Amino acid sequence: MTTTEKIANAKKRIDELERLIKYWNVSDHDEEKILNFTMNTENKVA
């Protein structure tokens, strides 16, 4: 992979992260976009 390709891939990742940050900032004020993840834990004996 050349340096130019590495730079292009890094820019794509930065753009994606910026879009996610904007989405998260908007979703903080929009309850419909909040996702609730439940943890399912079980007690197991080794």
C-alpha positions, 0 to 999 in steps of 0.5 A: 500500500502506497503512502497516497493510499494510506492517506486516502484511507485515513481521510475516509475513516476521519470522515466516517468518524465525523459523521458518527459524532454528528449523529451521536450529538443529534441523537442525544436530543432525540429519544427515538434514536437511543438504543438500549442494550441489555446484558444477559449474564448467567452464573456458571460454575467452573 
